[in-house]
């Protein structure tokens, strides 16, 4: 004969095996709800499919991209890179390492180059963004784009948008006065094809030509 005593509820009522299991389930659920943030509880009640994505509240973002003003609703965790590619369909900016180590995602924010994969979308509120799509004027290529073509500054081309955006910024920053300086200030942009000499030549030609970048 078993020595186990029947479980009692908070009202001191004896619970059967089946009732005990139901009681434990309900108790566990109530405990989980009590410890869960309100937004997450609403997500669970609504049975949202996006799990964590549904927890974050979206924020209003005002941004000017390549001369066009946008008002967007974005999640606080969304990067500028994903915002550009997925919400604005500007896929010229590439996602390489997604850790700020390759430079393929380089864009200009208020004229300064940044790694868009490390920049949250909400950080660029009321700022002006320029991507590789915004350099050319219609069918007229930017001088740096023309120089990259002339000097074969790319092979596979995946890193090229970021290389060109950094190259333009390199000259604007005053860091293109010698081959060594160019290599130093372009070192954040990796070319796995090894087109570095051609990239340097393209930058030097634009710098020495005195063209407005």
Backbone as CSV, one residue per row, in Angstrom:
resi,resn,N_x,N_y,N_z,CA_x,CA_y,CA_z,C_x,C_y,C_z
1,UNK,0.844,-1.197,0.000,0.000,0.000,0.000,0.881,1.251,0.000
2,UNK,0.539,2.236,-0.836,1.359,3.441,-0.954,1.218,4.314,0.279
3,UNK,2.359,4.929,0.677,2.369,5.853,1.823,2.137,7.289,1.390
4,UNK,2.022,7.501,0.056,1.844,8.860,-0.444,0.489,9.407,-0.065
5,UNK,0.457,10.628,0.363,-0.774,11.289,0.735,-1.292,12.105,-0.427
6,UNK,-2.592,12.156,-0.579,-3.162,12.944,-1.679,-2.822,14.410,-1.524
7,UNK,-2.612,15.078,-2.683,-2.283,16.504,-2.680,-3.518,17.321,-2.340
8,UNK,-3.300,18.418,-1.635,-4.407,19.290,-1.281,-4.277,20.621,-1.996
9,UNK,-5.391,21.176,-2.374,-5.431,22.474,-3.033,-5.317,23.562,-1.989
10,UNK,-5.176,24.819,-2.441,-5.127,25.938,-1.475,-6.360,25.990,-0.589
11,UNK,-7.482,25.448,-1.045,-8.701,25.437,-0.228,-8.784,24.195,0.633
12,UNK,-7.646,23.423,0.706,-7.561,22.243,1.543,-8.441,21.105,1.048
13,UNK,-8.757,21.103,-0.246,-9.540,20.018,-0.804,-8.598,18.969,-1.367
14,UNK,-8.908,17.702,-1.131,-8.075,16.613,-1.640,-8.229,16.541,-3.153
15,UNK,-7.058,16.463,-3.852,-7.074,16.437,-5.302,-6.743,15.041,-5.802
16,UNK,-7.455,14.624,-6.793,-7.149,13.352,-7.447,-5.913,13.537,-8.310
17,UNK,-5.370,12.421,-8.868,-4.190,12.511,-9.719,-4.426,13.411,-10.902
18,UNK,-5.574,13.286,-11.571,-5.883,14.097,-12.746,-6.040,15.555,-12.371
19,UNK,-6.756,15.812,-11.260,-6.967,17.191,-10.828,-5.659,17.842,-10.406
20,UNK,-4.776,17.047,-9.819,-3.495,17.578,-9.374,-2.659,18.069,-10.556
21,UNK,-2.690,17.266,-11.627,-1.954,17.672,-12.815,-2.505,18.981,-13.372
22,UNK,-3.809,19.124,-13.411,-4.428,20.351,-13.905,-4.077,21.531,-13.011
23,UNK,-4.069,21.272,-11.703,-3.734,22.322,-10.741,-2.302,22.804,-10.954
24,UNK,-1.356,21.854,-11.165,0.038,22.208,-11.372,0.222,22.980,-12.670
25,UNK,-0.491,22.569,-13.714,-0.411,23.268,-14.995,-0.838,24.718,-14.852
26,UNK,-1.986,24.897,-14.185,-2.512,26.250,-14.007,-1.586,27.096,-13.137
27,UNK,-1.040,26.478,-12.096,-0.145,27.213,-11.203,1.105,27.664,-11.939
28,UNK,1.654,26.755,-12.763,2.855,27.083,-13.539,2.572,28.202,-14.523
29,UNK,1.409,28.135,-15.185,1.043,29.159,-16.150,0.889,30.512,-15.478
30,UNK,0.217,30.523,-14.313,0.009,31.784,-13.607,1.339,32.385,-13.148
31,UNK,2.257,31.514,-12.713,3.577,31.987,-12.294,4.327,32.596,-13.460
32,UNK,4.271,31.930,-14.624,4.959,32.427,-15.822,4.410,33.777,-16.239
33,UNK,3.084,33.897,-16.189,2.457,35.162,-16.573,2.850,36.280,-15.611
34,UNK,2.928,35.943,-14.331,3.270,36.946,-13.331,4.689,37.473,-13.521
35,UNK,5.571,36.615,-14.065,6.972,37.004,-14.233,7.291,37.516,-15.622
36,UNK,6.308,37.550,-16.515,6.538,37.949,-17.900,6.135,39.400,-18.102
37,UNK,6.967,40.205,-18.813,6.598,41.603,-19.113,5.266,41.679,-19.837
38,UNK,4.569,42.770,-19.601,3.232,42.912,-20.169,3.168,42.756,-21.670
39,UNK,4.152,43.313,-22.389,4.133,43.230,-23.847,4.252,41.798,-24.304
40,UNK,5.125,41.006,-23.622,5.314,39.611,-24.001,4.055,38.799,-23.733
41,UNK,3.345,39.140,-22.639,2.102,38.443,-22.329,1.090,38.662,-23.440
42,UNK,0.980,39.897,-23.895,0.061,40.195,-24.994,0.444,39.428,-26.248
43,UNK,1.745,39.290,-26.477,2.212,38.546,-27.647,1.806,37.088,-27.540
44,UNK,1.937,36.533,-26.318,1.578,35.138,-26.122,0.078,34.933,-26.283
45,UNK,-0.709,35.878,-25.738,-2.160,35.763,-25.853,-2.608,35.842,-27.310
46,UNK,-1.927,36.686,-28.069,-2.278,36.851,-29.477,-1.735,35.766,-30.370
47,UNK,-0.870,34.896,-29.805,-0.266,33.803,-30.557,0.426,34.314,-31.824
48,UNK,1.258,35.341,-31.662,1.970,35.892,-32.797,3.034,34.907,-33.251
49,UNK,3.239,34.847,-34.546,4.198,33.902,-35.114,5.632,34.395,-35.033
50,UNK,5.829,35.697,-34.947,7.181,36.231,-35.010,7.912,36.203,-33.675
51,UNK,7.331,35.605,-32.666,7.968,35.429,-31.367,8.551,36.741,-30.844
52,UNK,9.877,36.839,-30.772,10.488,38.027,-30.191,10.209,39.297,-30.968
53,UNK,10.068,39.164,-32.299,9.828,40.357,-33.126,8.548,41.058,-32.704
54,UNK,7.569,40.267,-32.243,6.303,40.855,-31.853,6.369,41.578,-30.533
55,UNK,7.457,41.344,-29.776,7.579,41.979,-28.459,7.946,43.457,-28.576
56,UNK,8.753,43.773,-29.578,9.254,45.137,-29.700,8.202,46.081,-30.279
57,UNK,8.121,47.249,-29.699,7.231,48.262,-30.228,7.954,49.019,-31.345
58,UNK,7.237,49.376,-32.372,7.846,50.104,-33.473,7.865,51.598,-33.178
59,UNK,8.857,52.252,-33.747,9.036,53.673,-33.510,8.996,54.423,-34.838
60,UNK,8.553,55.663,-34.798,8.494,56.489,-35.997,9.874,57.061,-36.287
61,UNK,10.310,56.909,-37.529,11.620,57.376,-37.942,11.490,58.282,-39.155
62,UNK,12.084,59.474,-39.065,12.124,60.400,-40.192,13.554,60.425,-40.711
63,UNK,13.722,60.114,-41.971,15.068,60.046,-42.526,15.037,60.437,-44.000
64,UNK,16.117,61.057,-44.454,16.252,61.411,-45.863,17.310,60.513,-46.480
65,UNK,16.929,59.748,-47.473,17.848,58.806,-48.113,17.994,59.170,-49.589
66,UNK,19.205,59.484,-49.983,19.500,59.869,-51.370,18.586,60.989,-51.870
67,UNK,18.324,61.941,-50.971,17.518,63.097,-51.331,16.024,62.910,-51.220
68,UNK,15.577,61.721,-50.829,14.142,61.438,-50.697,13.806,61.274,-49.215
69,UNK,12.803,62.009,-48.755,12.419,61.932,-47.343,11.456,60.773,-47.115
70,UNK,11.671,60.075,-45.999,10.836,58.929,-45.653,10.384,59.042,-44.202
71,UNK,9.169,58.578,-43.943,8.670,58.406,-42.583,8.362,56.923,-42.440
72,UNK,9.092,56.258,-41.551,9.005,54.805,-41.450,8.717,54.385,-40.016
73,UNK,8.033,53.254,-39.870,7.852,52.638,-38.562,8.858,51.496,-38.466
74,UNK,9.769,51.595,-37.506,10.831,50.595,-37.391,10.923,50.067,-35.967
75,UNK,11.386,48.827,-35.842,11.649,48.262,-34.529,12.979,48.819,-34.014
76,UNK,13.106,49.032,-32.723,14.335,49.611,-32.174,15.581,48.793,-32.485
77,UNK,15.432,47.504,-32.715,16.590,46.639,-32.943,17.030,46.587,-34.411
78,UNK,16.263,47.152,-35.331,16.578,47.071,-36.756,17.794,47.920,-37.093
79,UNK,18.752,47.337,-37.821,19.938,48.087,-38.223,19.635,48.950,-39.443
80,UNK,20.467,49.953,-39.628,20.331,50.807,-40.803,20.493,49.970,-42.068
81,UNK,21.377,48.996,-42.041,21.596,48.121,-43.194,20.314,47.390,-43.583
82,UNK,19.666,46.768,-42.619,18.434,46.033,-42.919,17.302,46.973,-43.308
83,UNK,17.283,48.146,-42.693,16.265,49.133,-43.049,16.397,49.518,-44.526
84,UNK,17.629,49.784,-44.957,17.860,50.185,-46.343,17.508,49.072,-47.316
85,UNK,17.935,47.875,-47.003,17.759,46.765,-47.928,16.328,46.237,-47.942
86,UNK,15.720,46.084,-46.762,14.439,45.395,-46.670,13.235,46.316,-46.711
87,UNK,13.388,47.531,-46.188,12.247,48.441,-46.180,12.265,49.435,-47.338
88,UNK,13.460,49.823,-47.766,13.554,50.805,-48.850,14.029,50.181,-50.156
89,UNK,14.323,48.891,-50.131,14.727,48.151,-51.338,15.977,48.737,-51.983
90,UNK,16.876,49.275,-51.178,18.152,49.795,-51.668,19.212,48.728,-51.396
91,UNK,19.296,47.769,-52.302,20.131,46.585,-52.074,21.570,46.762,-52.553
92,UNK,21.921,47.977,-53.005,23.303,48.216,-53.388,24.238,48.117,-52.201
93,UNK,23.763,48.497,-51.031,24.535,48.366,-49.801,24.532,46.894,-49.410
94,UNK,25.704,46.298,-49.310,25.802,44.850,-49.137,25.952,44.427,-47.676
95,UNK,25.403,43.270,-47.378,25.593,42.656,-46.065,26.685,41.605,-46.208
96,UNK,27.851,41.923,-45.669,28.978,41.003,-45.755,29.122,40.212,-44.476
97,UNK,29.946,40.715,-43.564,30.170,40.009,-42.299,29.046,40.257,-41.301
98,UNK,28.372,41.395,-41.417,27.322,41.815,-40.477,27.878,42.039,-39.077
99,UNK,29.188,42.242,-38.967,29.829,42.494,-37.677,30.759,43.709,-37.723
100,UNK,30.655,44.530,-38.762,31.480,45.722,-38.844,32.936,45.463,-39.171
101,UNK,33.237,44.321,-39.784,34.632,43.962,-40.030,35.042,44.027,-41.499
102,UNK,34.089,44.119,-42.422,34.456,44.045,-43.844,34.214,45.335,-44.618
103,UNK,33.319,46.193,-44.154,33.080,47.477,-44.810,32.153,47.442,-46.004
104,UNK,31.622,46.259,-46.347,30.743,46.166,-47.521,29.462,46.971,-47.361
105,UNK,29.108,47.283,-46.126,27.842,47.972,-45.854,28.022,49.476,-45.658
106,UNK,29.181,50.014,-46.023,29.476,51.429,-45.764,28.513,52.372,-46.486
107,UNK,27.954,53.314,-45.738,27.121,54.381,-46.297,27.554,55.688,-45.643
108,UNK,27.017,56.791,-46.110,27.312,58.100,-45.510,26.112,58.574,-44.697
109,UNK,26.365,58.992,-43.489,25.341,59.591,-42.628,25.761,61.023,-42.349
110,UNK,24.985,61.966,-42.867,25.342,63.390,-42.773,26.772,63.624,-43.260
111,UNK,27.139,62.917,-44.331,28.444,63.113,-44.949,29.576,62.291,-44.378
112,UNK,29.325,61.581,-43.278,30.369,60.779,-42.646,30.130,59.292,-42.927
113,UNK,31.188,58.552,-43.211,31.012,57.130,-43.498,30.784,56.334,-42.214
114,UNK,29.870,55.385,-42.288,29.571,54.515,-41.159,29.327,53.106,-41.676
115,UNK,29.533,52.128,-40.798,29.145,50.757,-41.100,27.663,50.631,-40.756
116,UNK,26.840,50.479,-41.765,25.394,50.464,-41.510,24.947,49.223,-40.757
117,UNK,25.759,48.172,-40.746,25.377,46.963,-40.003,25.523,47.168,-38.501
118,UNK,26.316,48.157,-38.102,26.516,48.449,-36.678,25.726,49.670,-36.214
119,UNK,24.947,50.239,-37.110,24.188,51.448,-36.804,22.706,51.111,-36.739
120,UNK,22.071,51.388,-35.620,20.636,51.147,-35.507,19.866,52.183,-36.313
121,UNK,18.771,51.756,-36.893,17.956,52.672,-37.683,17.505,53.880,-36.888
122,UNK,17.150,53.674,-35.630,16.647,54.781,-34.809,17.726,55.814,-34.521
123,UNK,18.993,55.459,-34.744,20.084,56.393,-34.493,20.218,57.444,-35.594
124,UNK,19.568,57.210,-36.730,19.711,58.154,-37.849,18.452,58.991,-38.042
125,UNK,17.641,59.087,-37.006,16.434,59.899,-37.103,16.803,61.350,-37.434
126,UNK,16.099,61.919,-38.414,16.318,63.300,-38.864,17.700,63.521,-39.482
127,UNK,18.313,62.468,-39.977,19.619,62.596,-40.620,19.505,62.302,-42.119
128,UNK,20.575,62.660,-42.846,20.619,62.436,-44.289,21.551,61.270,-44.601
129,UNK,21.026,60.308,-45.335,21.783,59.108,-45.683,22.070,59.105,-47.175
130,UNK,23.301,58.732,-47.528,23.646,58.536,-48.933,24.153,57.119,-49.103
131,UNK,23.566,56.386,-50.043,24.014,55.032,-50.351,24.647,55.044,-51.736
132,UNK,25.139,53.914,-52.163,25.785,53.828,-53.472,24.821,54.237,-54.588
133,UNK,23.520,54.010,-54.383,22.533,54.396,-55.387,22.402,55.913,-55.523
134,UNK,22.843,56.622,-54.494,22.682,58.074,-54.500,23.883,58.849,-55.020
135,UNK,24.956,58.152,-55.421,26.144,58.860,-55.892,25.996,59.372,-57.322
136,UNK,25.494,58.538,-58.195,25.345,58.931,-59.601,24.211,59.936,-59.757
137,UNK,24.305,60.735,-60.797,23.236,61.681,-61.133,22.575,61.191,-62.416
138,UNK,21.549,60.386,-62.245,20.910,59.779,-63.410,21.855,58.802,-64.073
139,UNK,22.126,58.999,-65.349,23.048,58.135,-66.086,24.499,58.586,-65.964
140,UNK,24.707,59.721,-65.301,26.070,60.229,-65.134,26.688,59.667,-63.858
141,UNK,27.701,58.836,-64.040,28.345,58.203,-62.896,29.137,59.211,-62.078
142,UNK,29.290,58.914,-60.816,30.152,59.706,-59.939,31.602,59.497,-60.396
143,UNK,32.460,60.515,-60.268,33.866,60.366,-60.676,34.549,59.138,-60.076
144,UNK,34.206,58.777,-58.841,34.825,57.605,-58.217,34.342,56.321,-58.881
145,UNK,33.083,56.291,-59.254,32.570,55.115,-59.954,33.268,54.952,-61.300
146,UNK,33.457,56.061,-62.001,34.145,56.013,-63.291,35.591,55.554,-63.123
147,UNK,36.245,56.029,-62.068,37.634,55.657,-61.828,37.764,54.173,-61.491
148,UNK,36.817,53.645,-60.745,36.843,52.210,-60.420,36.692,51.373,-61.690
149,UNK,35.852,51.835,-62.596,35.687,51.131,-63.869,36.975,51.205,-64.692
150,UNK,37.553,52.386,-64.760,38.761,52.595,-65.561,39.929,51.758,-65.054
151,UNK,40.077,51.671,-63.741,41.232,50.991,-63.155,40.923,49.549,-62.719
152,UNK,39.776,49.022,-63.112,39.396,47.658,-62.709,39.510,47.493,-61.193
153,UNK,38.861,48.394,-60.482,38.936,48.380,-59.022,38.050,47.334,-58.373
154,UNK,37.638,46.345,-59.114,36.790,45.286,-58.543,36.901,44.032,-59.406
155,UNK,36.584,42.901,-58.789,36.510,41.644,-59.536,35.117,41.043,-59.354
156,UNK,34.865,40.439,-58.209,33.508,39.895,-57.993,32.507,41.023,-57.814
157,UNK,32.964,42.162,-57.273,32.102,43.334,-57.140,31.297,43.417,-55.865
158,UNK,31.364,42.393,-55.014,30.515,42.411,-53.818,30.907,43.528,-52.855
159,UNK,32.205,43.768,-52.716,32.659,44.795,-51.776,32.642,46.189,-52.388
160,UNK,32.437,46.265,-53.707,32.624,47.517,-54.433,31.776,48.681,-53.937
161,UNK,30.477,48.500,-53.653,29.701,49.642,-53.144,30.310,50.253,-51.891
162,UNK,30.698,49.388,-50.951,31.317,49.888,-49.728,32.673,50.519,-49.982
163,UNK,33.443,49.924,-50.899,34.756,50.483,-51.241,34.599,51.891,-51.815
164,UNK,33.643,52.062,-52.727,33.445,53.368,-53.361,32.962,54.405,-52.353
165,UNK,32.039,54.015,-51.487,31.549,54.959,-50.481,32.681,55.382,-49.539
166,UNK,33.532,54.434,-49.162,34.668,54.768,-48.304,35.693,55.604,-49.051
167,UNK,35.892,55.297,-50.328,36.862,56.043,-51.130,36.468,57.513,-51.246
168,UNK,35.192,57.763,-51.471,34.702,59.146,-51.540,34.943,59.854,-50.207
169,UNK,34.604,59.166,-49.116,34.788,59.756,-47.789,36.266,59.965,-47.483
170,UNK,37.110,59.050,-47.952,38.549,59.143,-47.710,39.106,60.450,-48.263
171,UNK,38.672,60.819,-49.462,39.126,62.075,-50.061,38.529,63.270,-49.320
172,UNK,37.240,63.196,-49.007,36.591,64.309,-48.300,37.237,64.564,-46.933
173,UNK,37.681,63.504,-46.293,38.295,63.615,-44.966,39.736,64.128,-45.031
174,UNK,40.275,64.192,-46.249,41.654,64.657,-46.402,42.684,63.584,-46.132
175,UNK,42.278,62.306,-46.341,43.187,61.196,-46.061,43.590,60.450,-47.329
176,UNK,43.797,61.186,-48.404,44.191,60.543,-49.661,45.405,61.231,-50.258
177,UNK,46.343,61.636,-49.397,47.500,62.406,-49.844,48.677,61.553,-50.291
178,UNK,48.605,60.259,-50.050,49.671,59.356,-50.485,49.109,57.947,-50.551
179,UNK,49.842,57.060,-51.230,49.387,55.669,-51.321,49.274,55.039,-49.940
180,UNK,50.271,55.313,-49.090,50.247,54.742,-47.747,49.069,55.239,-46.930
181,UNK,48.756,56.529,-47.052,47.630,57.095,-46.299,46.312,56.526,-46.795
182,UNK,46.201,56.372,-48.107,44.976,55.791,-48.663,44.787,54.374,-48.142
183,UNK,45.856,53.580,-48.171,45.754,52.195,-47.683,45.361,52.157,-46.206
184,UNK,45.907,53.083,-45.430,45.588,53.134,-43.996,44.117,53.455,-43.766
185,UNK,43.624,54.481,-44.454,42.259,54.928,-44.203,41.208,54.164,-45.009
186,UNK,41.655,53.236,-45.855,40.738,52.324,-46.539,40.823,50.911,-45.957
187,UNK,41.590,50.759,-44.889,41.851,49.425,-44.340,40.616,48.766,-43.739
188,UNK,39.584,49.547,-43.467,38.350,48.968,-42.935,37.495,48.307,-43.990
189,UNK,37.893,48.423,-45.248,37.149,47.811,-46.352,37.966,46.668,-46.939
190,UNK,37.450,45.470,-46.817,38.166,44.278,-47.262,37.728,43.876,-48.666
191,UNK,38.724,43.581,-49.517,38.461,43.046,-50.861,39.052,41.649,-50.904
192,UNK,38.201,40.658,-50.872,38.697,39.281,-50.848,39.294,38.858,-52.186
193,UNK,39.014,39.631,-53.231,39.605,39.345,-54.544,41.007,39.932,-54.663
194,UNK,41.367,40.822,-53.756,42.709,41.401,-53.755,42.940,42.489,-54.782
195,UNK,41.926,43.303,-55.034,42.063,44.372,-56.042,42.599,45.667,-55.440
196,UNK,43.297,45.590,-54.334,43.740,46.782,-53.615,44.584,47.752,-54.456
197,UNK,45.576,47.285,-55.224,46.369,48.249,-56.015,45.505,49.062,-56.970
198,UNK,44.519,48.415,-57.587,43.635,49.111,-58.527,42.725,50.098,-57.811
199,UNK,42.289,49.713,-56.620,41.444,50.612,-55.828,42.228,51.862,-55.449
200,UNK,43.467,51.675,-55.023,44.317,52.810,-54.656,44.539,53.713,-55.871
201,UNK,44.788,53.109,-57.032,45.006,53.903,-58.246,43.773,54.735,-58.600
202,UNK,42.593,54.144,-58.411,41.345,54.864,-58.710,41.183,56.062,-57.791
203,UNK,41.471,55.869,-56.524,41.337,56.956,-55.549,42.349,58.061,-55.838
204,UNK,43.571,57.659,-56.152,44.603,58.655,-56.444,44.243,59.492,-57.681
205,UNK,43.674,58.849,-58.678,43.311,59.597,-59.889,42.239,60.635,-59.587
206,UNK,41.239,60.263,-58.813,40.172,61.213,-58.468,40.734,62.335,-57.602
207,UNK,41.591,61.973,-56.653,42.189,62.988,-55.775,43.078,63.949,-56.578
208,UNK,43.953,63.407,-57.415,44.880,64.246,-58.183,44.174,65.062,-59.255
209,UNK,43.017,64.550,-59.705,42.256,65.273,-60.726,41.483,66.438,-60.165
210,UNK,41.435,66.520,-58.829,40.736,67.641,-58.201,39.245,67.655,-58.426
211,UNK,38.694,66.482,-58.737,37.259,66.414,-59.014,36.456,66.485,-57.705
212,UNK,35.314,67.125,-57.772,34.447,67.252,-56.611,33.802,65.918,-56.284
213,UNK,33.986,65.482,-55.044,33.396,64.217,-54.625,32.353,64.438,-53.527
